Amino acid sequence: MTSTVPQADEGTAPARAPIILAALILVAGVANINLAVANVALPDIGRDLDASSTQLNLIAVAYSLGLAASVLYFGALGDRYGRKRMLVMGMSLSIPASLVAGFAPNFEVLFGARVVGGISAGLAYPTTLAIITALWSGAERTKAIAAWSAFGAAISASGPVMSGGLLEVFSWHSVFLVTVPLAVLALIGAWWLVPKDGGDQAATVDNIGGVTSIVLVGATILALNFAPLGDKRTAVLVLTAVAVLALVLFVVRQLRVRVPLFDLRVASRRTFWVAAVGGIIVFGTLMGAMFIGQQFLQNVLEYSTLEAGAMIIPAALAMVVVAPRSAKLVEAKGSRFTLLLGYLFIVLGLALALVTWDEGASVWSVIGAYLLIGIGVGFAGTPASHSLTGSVPVERAGMASSMSDLQRDLGGAIMQSLLGAILTAGYAKALSSTISSSPQADQMTAQTESALTKSFSSAEVMSERYPQYADQIISAARDAFVQGDTRAYAAAIVVVVIGAIVVFFGYPKHDAERSAMRRYAQERLAG
């Protein structure tokens, strides 16, 4: 792949830019849809597979886990062996991964297929932004990233709507099969439309660092998911120790290796690391809100799968409308201002959910919360990605694009795991308290209590088994879910506020940012 590097602040785009960008967005869209389709189906999966809350959390986060764990390593491999090659390989692998998930007979197979699907996205997804970084420049690159960010997020948000419609007619298996034809189309588009490149034959890849990064991310996410389980304390301690050891080894390796997988010198730039942290929180909040929200709408408000999925539409529309304005704000007032504006809307959306989302929540409070969060992500998504790509040399575009994807997917995995763990613990604690204070507490066996607190889906199964107590069981389960849900959104608000503080004090103001970006552009030219 070849491109002419322009003078700083000039903007160029490749020939056939619109169709190339469309092909890249379609590839990203397949990854984004697969990322989101499971959320609406979780109640059905829980009932069919008798899954615990933790197992449902793992099914939801498995795709993000595979993607976040592999994306940094595969981005570097794309720089070395060719980005188009990684694009095609990823789309090719996504097809069998979706098929296996679609016909999975149990939790273990479904979880494994989702992880492999995430790995396939790790091959393809970081390549899309790396290609944009290499082929577009200046203001044209900002516009391209804005389109990529907006449509990618909107396609991700449309996943629940597609899933909801399918679940009205078919079983939960169908939501994992819906992307197969899209993946075939994306594969054809990547093969025919994306310019060829042979990679950088002189580049070297830190394979040891790559494997260590996979272990680090995987152990961290699994530890978060197992944290609320009392019988998994040993596993949590072991996974935490593995994650800490992997982190130390990764940092030492990156400081000593001649060509690091993750250049800590570049990563230490405030325009890079603050934007990375900011993006992790922004995209993680979106995915966490969708994850918790879809279960709330179906379990507590009794929305149908289609109605629950349709509630995402306001957020998707908001992201599409706001993202172009975000690109203009980045150019006019800087990334810091635009990030903070996005954070403000996200906090407002979470606060609305925290205050109004209970068993009597109106449809307008649901729409309002999703709309505010969508506006926030629309404003914050572009500067979070733009700052990363503008902070690195073009030859390290894979690192920047991988970090941009990592902030989205690691953020999603962390926030889904964190909020899911808080929801699980809050639900179990609230329901156990209700059971212990009920007049029939002495008649309740430990096995029955364990089944009720296992997950909301398990409580539904128990209500069908004991119809004479169905109303009491479902009422108690809904109340417990709301309590867990409230704790989760309160925690999300705290995380977002902390992120806003980091951006406010850590990210350079507009003039300083422009000066730094010009300096980094000259560094690329000197190259």
C-alpha positions as CSV (number, residue, x, y, z in Angstrom):
1,M,0.0,0.0,0.0
2,T,1.4,3.4,-0.9
3,S,0.5,6.9,0.0
4,T,1.9,10.3,-0.3
5,V,2.4,12.0,3.1
6,P,1.3,15.6,2.8
7,Q,2.4,18.7,4.6
8,A,0.9,19.1,8.0
9,D,-2.7,20.3,8.1
10,E,-3.3,19.5,4.4
11,G,-5.9,17.0,3.6
12,T,-5.8,14.2,0.9
13,A,-7.8,11.1,0.2
14,P,-7.2,8.2,-2.1
15,A,-8.8,7.6,-5.5
16,R,-12.2,5.9,-5.1
17,A,-12.2,7.1,-1.5
18,P,-16.0,6.7,-1.0
19,I,-16.2,3.1,-2.0
20,I,-13.0,2.1,-0.2
21,L,-14.3,3.8,2.9
22,A,-17.6,2.0,2.4
23,A,-15.9,-1.4,2.2
24,L,-13.9,-0.6,5.4
25,I,-17.0,0.4,7.2
26,L,-18.8,-2.8,6.1
27,V,-15.9,-4.9,7.5
28,A,-16.0,-2.9,10.7
29,G,-19.8,-3.3,10.7
30,V,-19.6,-7.1,10.7
31,A,-17.4,-6.9,13.8
32,N,-19.6,-4.3,15.5
33,I,-22.9,-6.3,14.8
34,N,-21.3,-9.5,16.2
35,L,-20.2,-7.5,19.2
36,A,-23.8,-6.5,20.1
37,V,-26.1,-9.2,18.9
38,A,-25.9,-11.3,22.0
39,N,-27.3,-8.7,24.4
40,V,-30.9,-9.0,23.4
41,A,-30.8,-12.8,23.3
42,L,-29.4,-13.2,26.8
43,P,-32.7,-13.8,28.5
44,D,-33.6,-16.5,25.9
45,I,-30.1,-18.0,26.1
46,G,-30.4,-18.1,29.9
47,R,-33.7,-19.9,29.9
48,D,-32.7,-22.4,27.1
49,L,-29.2,-23.2,28.5
50,D,-30.1,-22.7,32.2
51,A,-27.2,-20.3,32.4
52,S,-26.1,-18.5,35.5
53,S,-25.7,-14.7,35.5
54,T,-21.9,-15.1,35.3
55,Q,-22.2,-17.4,32.3
56,L,-24.5,-14.9,30.6
57,N,-21.9,-12.2,31.4
58,L,-19.2,-14.4,29.8
59,I,-21.3,-15.0,26.7
60,A,-21.9,-11.3,26.3
61,V,-18.2,-10.4,26.9
62,A,-16.6,-13.3,25.0
63,Y,-16.5,-11.5,21.7
64,S,-14.9,-8.4,23.2
65,L,-12.5,-10.7,25.1
66,G,-11.2,-12.3,21.9
67,L,-11.1,-9.0,20.1
68,A,-9.4,-7.0,22.9
69,A,-6.9,-9.7,23.6
70,S,-5.7,-10.1,20.0
71,V,-6.2,-6.7,18.5
72,L,-2.8,-5.1,19.6
73,Y,-0.8,-8.1,18.3
74,F,-2.7,-8.5,15.1
75,G,-2.4,-4.8,14.3
76,A,1.4,-5.1,14.4
77,L,1.2,-8.2,12.2
78,G,-0.8,-6.2,9.7
79,D,1.9,-3.6,9.6
80,R,4.5,-6.3,8.9
81,Y,2.6,-8.7,6.5
82,G,0.1,-6.5,4.9
83,R,-3.2,-5.0,6.1
84,K,-5.3,-6.2,3.3
85,R,-4.2,-9.8,4.0
86,M,-5.3,-9.5,7.7
87,L,-8.6,-8.0,6.5
88,V,-9.3,-10.9,4.3
89,M,-8.2,-13.5,6.9
90,G,-10.4,-12.0,9.5
91,M,-13.5,-11.9,7.4
92,S,-12.9,-15.5,6.3
93,L,-12.6,-16.7,9.9
94,S,-15.7,-14.8,11.0
95,I,-17.9,-17.0,8.8
96,P,-17.3,-20.4,10.5
97,A,-17.1,-18.7,13.9
98,S,-20.7,-17.3,13.4
99,L,-21.9,-20.7,12.1
100,V,-20.6,-22.6,15.2
101,A,-22.1,-20.0,17.6
102,G,-25.4,-20.2,15.7
103,F,-25.6,-24.0,16.2
104,A,-24.0,-24.1,19.7
105,P,-25.6,-26.8,21.9
106,N,-24.3,-25.5,25.2
107,F,-22.6,-22.6,27.1
108,E,-19.1,-23.9,26.5
109,V,-19.4,-24.2,22.7
110,L,-21.1,-20.8,22.5
111,F,-18.5,-19.1,24.6
112,G,-15.7,-20.6,22.6
113,A,-17.2,-19.7,19.3
114,R,-17.7,-16.1,20.5
115,V,-14.1,-15.9,21.5
116,V,-13.0,-17.1,18.1
117,G,-15.3,-14.7,16.5
118,G,-13.6,-11.9,18.5
119,I,-10.2,-13.1,17.3
120,S,-11.4,-13.0,13.7
121,A,-12.5,-9.4,14.4
122,G,-9.0,-8.8,15.9
123,L,-7.5,-9.7,12.5
124,A,-9.8,-7.5,10.5
125,Y,-11.1,-4.6,12.6
126,P,-7.8,-2.8,13.5
127,T,-6.9,-3.0,9.9
128,T,-9.8,-0.7,8.9
129,L,-8.5,2.3,10.8
130,A,-4.9,1.5,9.9
131,I,-5.8,1.8,6.2
132,I,-7.7,5.0,6.8
133,T,-4.7,6.4,8.6
134,A,-2.3,5.4,5.8
135,L,-4.5,6.6,2.9
136,W,-6.2,9.7,4.2
137,S,-4.5,12.7,5.9
138,G,-5.3,16.0,7.5
139,A,-8.9,17.2,7.6
140,E,-9.9,14.5,5.2
141,R,-8.6,11.9,7.6
142,T,-10.7,13.5,10.4
143,K,-13.8,13.3,8.3
144,A,-13.1,9.7,7.3
145,I,-12.5,8.7,10.9
146,A,-15.7,10.5,11.9
147,A,-17.7,8.5,9.3
148,W,-16.0,5.3,10.4
149,S,-16.7,5.9,14.0
150,A,-20.3,7.1,13.6
151,F,-21.4,4.3,11.2
152,G,-19.5,1.7,13.1
153,A,-21.1,2.7,16.3
154,A,-24.5,3.0,14.7
155,I,-24.2,-0.4,13.0
156,S,-23.2,-1.8,16.4
157,A,-26.3,-0.2,17.9
158,S,-28.5,-1.6,15.2
159,G,-27.4,-5.1,16.2
160,P,-30.0,-5.4,19.0
161,V,-32.8,-4.3,16.6
162,M,-31.9,-7.0,14.2
163,S,-31.6,-9.5,17.0
164,G,-34.9,-8.4,18.5
165,G,-36.7,-8.9,15.1
166,L,-35.2,-12.3,14.6
167,L,-36.1,-13.4,18.1
168,E,-39.7,-12.6,17.5
169,V,-39.8,-15.4,14.9
170,F,-36.8,-17.7,15.5
171,S,-34.7,-19.0,18.4
172,W,-31.7,-17.3,19.9
173,H,-29.4,-19.3,17.6
174,S,-30.5,-17.0,14.7
175,V,-28.8,-13.9,16.1
176,F,-25.4,-15.4,15.6
177,L,-26.2,-16.4,12.0
178,V,-27.4,-13.1,10.8
179,T,-24.0,-11.7,10.1
180,V,-22.9,-14.6,7.8
181,P,-24.2,-13.1,4.6
182,L,-22.8,-9.7,5.6
183,A,-19.4,-11.3,6.3
184,V,-19.5,-12.8,2.8
185,L,-20.2,-9.4,1.3
186,A,-17.6,-7.7,3.4
187,L,-15.0,-10.4,2.4
188,I,-15.8,-9.7,-1.3
189,G,-15.5,-6.0,-0.8
190,A,-12.2,-6.3,1.1
191,W,-10.8,-8.5,-1.6
192,W,-11.8,-6.4,-4.6
193,L,-11.9,-2.8,-3.4
194,V,-9.2,-2.3,-0.8
195,P,-5.8,-1.5,-2.3
196,K,-3.2,-4.1,-2.1
197,D,-0.2,-3.7,0.1
198,G,2.7,-6.0,0.9
199,G,3.4,-4.7,4.4
200,D,6.7,-3.4,5.6
201,Q,9.2,-6.2,4.9
202,A,11.8,-4.5,7.1
203,A,9.5,-4.4,10.1
204,T,9.9,-6.8,12.9
205,V,7.1,-8.0,15.2
206,D,7.5,-8.6,18.9
207,N,5.8,-12.0,19.1
208,I,6.7,-12.5,22.8
209,G,5.1,-9.2,23.6
210,G,2.1,-10.1,21.5
211,V,1.5,-13.4,23.4
212,T,2.0,-11.6,26.7
213,S,-0.6,-9.0,25.8
214,I,-3.1,-11.7,25.0
215,V,-2.5,-13.3,28.4
216,L,-2.7,-9.9,30.2
217,V,-6.1,-9.0,28.7
218,G,-7.6,-12.4,28.9
219,A,-6.7,-12.9,32.6
220,T,-7.9,-9.4,33.5
221,I,-11.4,-9.9,31.9
222,L,-11.9,-13.4,33.3
223,A,-10.9,-12.2,36.8
224,L,-13.5,-9.4,36.7
225,N,-16.3,-11.8,35.6
226,F,-15.5,-14.4,38.3
227,A,-15.1,-11.7,41.1
228,P,-18.7,-11.8,42.4
229,L,-18.6,-15.6,42.8
230,G,-17.7,-16.8,46.3
231,D,-16.6,-20.2,45.1
232,K,-14.2,-18.7,42.5
233,R,-12.0,-16.8,44.9
234,T,-9.0,-19.0,44.2
235,A,-9.5,-18.6,40.5
236,V,-9.8,-14.9,40.8
237,L,-6.6,-14.7,42.8
238,V,-4.7,-16.8,40.3
239,L,-6.0,-14.9,37.3
240,T,-5.2,-11.6,39.0
241,A,-1.7,-12.8,39.8
242,V,-1.3,-13.9,36.1
243,A,-2.5,-10.5,34.9
244,V,-0.1,-8.6,37.1
245,L,2.8,-10.8,36.1
246,A,1.9,-10.4,32.4
247,L,1.7,-6.7,32.8
248,V,5.1,-6.5,34.4
249,L,6.6,-8.8,31.7
250,F,4.9,-6.8,29.0
251,V,6.2,-3.4,30.2
252,V,9.8,-4.8,30.7
253,R,9.7,-6.4,27.3
254,Q,8.5,-3.2,25.5
255,L,11.2,-1.1,27.2
256,R,14.0,-3.5,26.2
257,V,13.0,-4.8,22.7
258,R,14.5,-3.0,19.7
259,V,11.1,-2.7,17.9
260,P,8.4,-2.8,20.6
261,L,4.9,-4.0,19.9
262,F,3.6,-1.1,21.9
263,D,5.9,1.9,21.8
264,L,5.8,3.2,25.4
265,R,7.6,6.4,24.2
266,V,4.7,7.2,21.9
267,A,2.1,5.9,24.4
268,S,3.5,8.3,27.1
269,R,2.4,11.3,25.0
270,R,-0.6,13.0,26.6
271,T,-2.5,13.1,23.3
272,F,-2.1,9.3,23.2
273,W,-2.6,7.9,26.7
274,V,-5.3,10.3,27.8
275,A,-7.2,9.7,24.6
276,A,-6.8,6.0,25.1
277,V,-8.2,6.1,28.7
278,G,-10.9,8.4,27.5
279,G,-11.9,6.1,24.7
280,I,-11.9,3.0,27.0
281,I,-14.4,4.7,29.2
282,V,-16.6,6.2,26.4
283,F,-17.0,3.1,24.3
284,G,-17.1,0.8,27.4
285,T,-20.0,2.9,28.8
286,L,-21.9,2.5,25.6
287,M,-21.5,-1.3,25.5
288,G,-22.1,-1.6,29.3
289,A,-25.3,0.4,29.1
290,M,-26.5,-1.7,26.2
291,F,-25.6,-4.9,28.0
292,I,-27.4,-4.0,31.3
293,G,-30.2,-2.1,29.6
294,Q,-31.3,-4.9,27.3
295,Q,-31.8,-7.3,30.2
296,F,-33.6,-4.6,32.2
297,L,-36.0,-3.9,29.4
298,Q,-37.0,-7.5,29.0
299,N,-36.7,-8.8,32.5
300,V,-38.2,-5.9,34.4
301,L,-40.3,-3.9,31.9
302,E,-41.4,-7.0,30.0
303,Y,-40.6,-5.5,26.6
304,S,-40.5,-7.9,23.7
305,T,-37.2,-8.6,22.1
306,L,-38.0,-6.3,19.2
307,E,-39.2,-3.5,21.4
308,A,-36.1,-3.8,23.6
309,G,-33.8,-3.8,20.6
310,A,-35.6,-0.8,19.0
311,M,-34.8,1.3,22.1
312,I,-31.2,1.4,20.8
313,I,-32.3,3.3,17.6
314,P,-32.3,6.8,19.3
315,A,-28.7,6.2,20.4
316,A,-27.7,5.0,16.9
317,L,-29.3,8.0,15.2
318,A,-27.7,10.4,17.7
319,M,-24.3,9.0,16.9
320,V,-24.7,9.4,13.2
321,V,-26.0,12.9,13.5
322,V,-23.5,14.1,16.1
323,A,-20.3,12.5,14.8
324,P,-19.8,15.0,11.8
325,R,-20.3,17.9,14.2
326,S,-17.8,16.2,16.5
327,A,-15.2,16.3,13.7
328,K,-15.8,20.0,13.2
329,L,-15.5,20.6,17.0
330,V,-12.2,18.8,17.1
331,E,-10.8,21.0,14.3
332,A,-12.3,24.2,15.9
333,K,-12.0,23.7,19.6
334,G,-9.8,20.7,20.1
335,S,-10.1,17.1,21.3
336,R,-10.2,18.0,25.0
337,F,-13.3,20.2,24.7
338,T,-15.1,17.7,22.5
339,L,-14.2,14.7,24.8
340,L,-15.5,16.6,27.8
341,L,-18.7,17.6,26.0
342,G,-19.3,13.9,25.2
343,Y,-18.6,12.9,28.8
344,L,-21.2,15.4,30.0
345,F,-24.0,13.9,27.9
346,I,-23.0,10.4,28.9
347,V,-23.2,11.3,32.6
348,L,-26.6,12.9,32.0
349,G,-27.8,9.7,30.3
350,L,-26.6,7.4,33.1
351,A,-28.0,9.7,35.7
352,L,-31.4,9.6,34.0
353,A,-31.3,5.8,34.0
354,L,-30.2,5.7,37.6
355,V,-33.1,7.9,38.8
356,T,-35.9,6.7,36.6
357,W,-35.2,3.1,35.5
358,D,-37.3,1.1,37.9
359,E,-40.4,-1.2,37.5
360,G,-42.5,1.8,36.5
361,A,-40.1,3.4,34.1
362,S,-41.7,5.1,31.1
363,V,-40.7,4.6,27.5
364,W,-39.6,8.2,27.4
365,S,-37.1,7.8,30.2
366,V,-35.7,4.8,28.4
367,I,-35.4,6.7,25.1
368,G,-34.0,9.8,26.8
369,A,-31.3,7.9,28.5
370,Y,-30.2,6.1,25.4
371,L,-30.4,9.3,23.4
372,L,-28.2,11.2,25.8
373,I,-25.6,8.4,25.9
374,G,-25.7,8.2,22.1
375,I,-25.0,12.0,21.8
376,G,-22.2,11.6,24.3
377,V,-20.5,8.8,22.4
378,G,-21.1,10.6,19.1
379,F,-19.2,13.7,20.4
380,A,-16.4,11.7,22.2
381,G,-15.8,8.9,19.8
382,T,-14.1,10.9,17.1
383,P,-11.5,12.8,19.2
384,A,-10.7,9.6,21.1
385,S,-9.7,7.8,17.8
386,H,-8.3,10.9,16.1
387,S,-5.9,11.8,18.9
388,L,-4.4,8.3,18.8
389,T,-3.8,8.2,15.1
390,G,-2.4,11.7,15.1
391,S,0.1,10.9,17.8
392,V,2.1,8.2,16.1
393,P,4.3,7.9,13.0
394,V,2.6,6.5,9.9
395,E,4.8,3.4,10.0
396,R,3.2,2.6,13.4
397,A,-0.3,3.1,12.1
398,G,-1.1,-0.4,13.2
399,M,-0.3,0.4,16.8
400,A,-2.5,3.5,16.7
401,S,-5.4,1.7,15.0
402,S,-5.0,-1.3,17.3
403,M,-5.1,1.0,20.4
404,S,-8.1,2.7,19.0
405,D,-9.8,-0.6,18.6
406,L,-8.5,-1.8,21.9
407,Q,-10.0,1.2,23.7
408,R,-13.3,0.3,22.3
409,D,-13.1,-3.4,22.9
410,L,-11.2,-3.5,26.1
411,G,-13.4,-0.7,27.4
412,G,-16.5,-2.8,26.4
413,A,-15.0,-6.0,28.0
414,I,-14.1,-4.2,31.2
415,M,-17.3,-2.2,31.6
416,Q,-19.5,-5.2,30.7
417,S,-17.6,-7.4,33.1
418,L,-17.6,-4.7,35.8
419,L,-21.2,-3.7,35.5
420,G,-22.2,-7.4,35.0
421,A,-20.4,-8.4,38.2
422,I,-22.0,-5.6,40.1
423,L,-25.4,-6.5,38.7
424,T,-24.9,-10.2,39.5
425,A,-23.7,-9.5,43.1
426,G,-26.5,-6.9,43.7
427,Y,-29.2,-9.2,42.3
428,A,-28.1,-12.2,44.4
429,K,-27.7,-10.1,47.6
430,A,-31.1,-8.4,47.2
431,L,-32.9,-11.6,46.4
432,S,-31.2,-13.5,49.2
433,S,-32.3,-10.8,51.6
434,T,-35.9,-11.0,50.4
435,I,-35.9,-14.7,50.8
436,S,-34.5,-14.6,54.3
437,S,-37.1,-12.1,55.4
438,S,-40.1,-14.0,53.9
439,P,-42.5,-16.0,56.0
440,Q,-41.6,-19.2,54.1
441,A,-37.8,-18.7,54.6
442,D,-37.6,-21.8,56.8
443,Q,-39.2,-23.9,54.1
444,M,-36.7,-22.8,51.5
445,T,-33.9,-25.3,50.7
446,A,-30.4,-24.2,49.9
447,Q,-30.7,-25.7,46.5
448,T,-33.9,-23.7,45.7
449,E,-32.3,-20.5,47.0
450,S,-29.3,-21.1,44.8
451,A,-31.4,-21.7,41.8
452,L,-33.4,-18.4,42.4
453,T,-30.3,-16.3,42.9
454,K,-28.4,-17.9,40.0
455,S,-29.9,-15.5,37.4
456,F,-33.2,-13.9,36.5
457,S,-33.8,-16.6,33.9
458,S,-33.4,-19.3,36.6
459,A,-36.0,-17.5,38.7
460,E,-38.3,-17.5,35.7
461,V,-37.8,-21.3,35.4
462,M,-38.5,-21.8,39.1
463,S,-41.7,-19.7,38.8
464,E,-42.9,-22.1,36.0
465,R,-42.0,-25.1,38.2
466,Y,-44.0,-23.7,41.2
467,P,-46.9,-21.7,39.6
468,Q,-48.5,-21.2,43.0
469,Y,-45.6,-18.9,43.9
470,A,-45.0,-17.5,40.4
471,D,-46.1,-14.0,41.2
472,Q,-44.0,-13.7,44.3
473,I,-40.9,-15.2,42.7
474,I,-41.1,-12.9,39.6
475,S,-41.9,-9.8,41.7
476,A,-39.0,-10.5,44.0
477,A,-36.6,-11.2,41.1
478,R,-37.6,-8.0,39.4
479,D,-37.1,-5.9,42.5
480,A,-33.7,-7.6,43.0
481,F,-32.7,-7.0,39.4
482,V,-33.6,-3.3,39.7
483,Q,-31.4,-3.0,42.8
484,G,-28.5,-4.6,41.0
485,D,-29.1,-2.5,38.0
486,T,-29.1,0.7,40.1
487,R,-25.8,-0.2,41.6
488,A,-24.3,-0.9,38.2
489,Y,-25.3,2.5,36.8
490,A,-24.1,4.3,39.9
491,A,-20.7,2.6,39.4
492,A,-20.7,3.6,35.7
493,I,-21.3,7.3,36.6
494,V,-18.3,7.2,39.0
495,V,-16.1,5.7,36.3
496,V,-17.2,8.3,33.7
497,V,-16.6,11.2,36.2
498,I,-13.1,9.9,36.9
499,G,-12.5,9.7,33.2
500,A,-13.6,13.3,32.7
501,I,-11.2,14.4,35.5
502,V,-8.4,12.7,33.7
503,V,-9.2,14.3,30.4
504,F,-9.7,17.8,32.0
505,F,-6.3,17.8,33.8
506,G,-4.4,15.5,31.5
507,Y,-5.2,16.3,27.9
508,P,-3.6,19.4,26.3
509,K,-5.7,22.4,25.5
510,H,-6.4,23.3,21.9
511,D,-3.3,25.3,21.1
512,A,-1.0,22.9,22.8
513,E,-2.7,20.0,21.1
514,R,-2.3,21.6,17.6
515,S,1.4,22.3,18.3
516,A,2.0,18.8,19.4
517,M,0.2,17.3,16.4
518,R,2.3,19.5,14.1
519,R,5.4,18.3,15.8
520,Y,4.3,14.7,15.4
521,A,3.5,15.2,11.7
522,Q,7.0,16.6,11.2
523,E,8.4,13.6,13.0
524,R,6.6,11.4,10.5
525,L,8.0,13.4,7.6
526,A,11.5,13.1,9.0
527,G,10.7,9.4,9.5
